Amino acid sequence: MGYESKLQVIQSGDKNRQFYLICPAPLAGALELEKSERIEWVVKDRYTLIVRRVQAAAKRKGAKNA
């Protein structure tokens, strides 16, 4: 099952633009994302973005040690 999001752009002044991609709540829940968690965007190709956590899962708050 996929989740659609709408890309948002905020522009301040003539040159400064920021793009925002909202992560739907069901997807964030399935990934167990937490507030202020750092993620990294990796461009695989023009049509594929990979999102991964900056910290290892074992170091995340509340994660169980294996």
Contact map, one row per residue, 1 for C-alpha under 8 A:
111000000000000000000000000000000000000000000000000000000000000000
111100000000000000000000000000000000000000000000000000000000000000
111110000000000000000001001000000000000000000000000000000000000000
011111000000000000000000000000000000000000000000000000000000000000
001111100000000000001111000000000000000000000000000000000000000000
000111110000000000001100000000000000000000000000000000000000000000
000011111000000000111100000000000000000000000000000000000000000000
000001111100000000111000000000000000000000000000000000000000000000
000000111110000011110000000000000000000000000000000000000000000000
000000011111000011110000000000000000000000000000000000000000000000
000000001111111111000000000000000000000000000000000000000000000000
000000000111111110000000000000000000000000000000000000000000000000
000000000011111100000000000000000000000000000000000000000000000000
000000000011111100000000000000000000000000000000000000000000000000
000000000011111110000000000000000000000000000000000000000000000000
000000000011111111000000000000000000000000000000000000000000000000
000000001111001111100000000000000000000000000000000000000000000000
000000001110000111110000000000000000000000000000000000000000000000
000000111100000011111000000000000000000000000000000000000000000000
000000111100000001111100000000000000000000000000000000000000000000
000011110000000000111110000000000000000000000000000000000000000000
000011100000000000011111000000000000000000000000000000000000000000
000010000000000000001111101100000000000000000000000000000000000000
001010000000000000000111111100000000000000000000000000000000000000
000000000000000000000011111110000000000000000000000000000000000000
000000000000000000000001111111000000000000000000000000000000000000
001000000000000000000011111111100000000000000000000000000000000000
000000000000000000000011111111111000000000000000000000000000000000
000000000000000000000000111111111000000000000000000000000000000000
000000000000000000000000011111111000000000000000000000000000000000
000000000000000000000000001111111000000000000000000000000000000000
000000000000000000000000000111111100000000000000000000000000000000
000000000000000000000000000111111110100000000000000000000000000000
000000000000000000000000000000011111100000000000000000000000000000
000000000000000000000000000000001111100000000000000000000000000000
000000000000000000000000000000000111110000000000000000000000000000
000000000000000000000000000000001111111000000000000010000000000000
000000000000000000000000000000000001111100000000000011100000000000
000000000000000000000000000000000000111110000000001111000000000000
000000000000000000000000000000000000011111000000001111000000000000
000000000000000000000000000000000000001111100000111100000000000000
000000000000000000000000000000000000000111110000111100000000000000
000000000000000000000000000000000000000011111101110000000000000000
000000000000000000000000000000000000000001111111110000000000000000
000000000000000000000000000000000000000000111111100000000000000000
000000000000000000000000000000000000000000111111000000000000000000
000000000000000000000000000000000000000000011111100000000000000000
000000000000000000000000000000000000000000111111110000000000000000
000000000000000000000000000000000000000011111011111000000000000000
000000000000000000000000000000000000000011110001111100000000000000
000000000000000000000000000000000000001111000000111110000000000000
000000000000000000000000000000000000001111000000011111000000000000
000000000000000000000000000000000000111100000000001111111000000000
000000000000000000000000000000000000011100000000000111110000000000
000000000000000000000000000000000000010000000000000011111011000000
000000000000000000000000000000000000000000000000000011111111000000
000000000000000000000000000000000000000000000000000010111111001000
000000000000000000000000000000000000000000000000000000011111001111
000000000000000000000000000000000000000000000000000000111111101000
000000000000000000000000000000000000000000000000000000111111111000
000000000000000000000000000000000000000000000000000000000011111000
000000000000000000000000000000000000000000000000000000000001111100
000000000000000000000000000000000000000000000000000000001111111110
000000000000000000000000000000000000000000000000000000000100011111
000000000000000000000000000000000000000000000000000000000100001111
000000000000000000000000000000000000000000000000000000000100000111
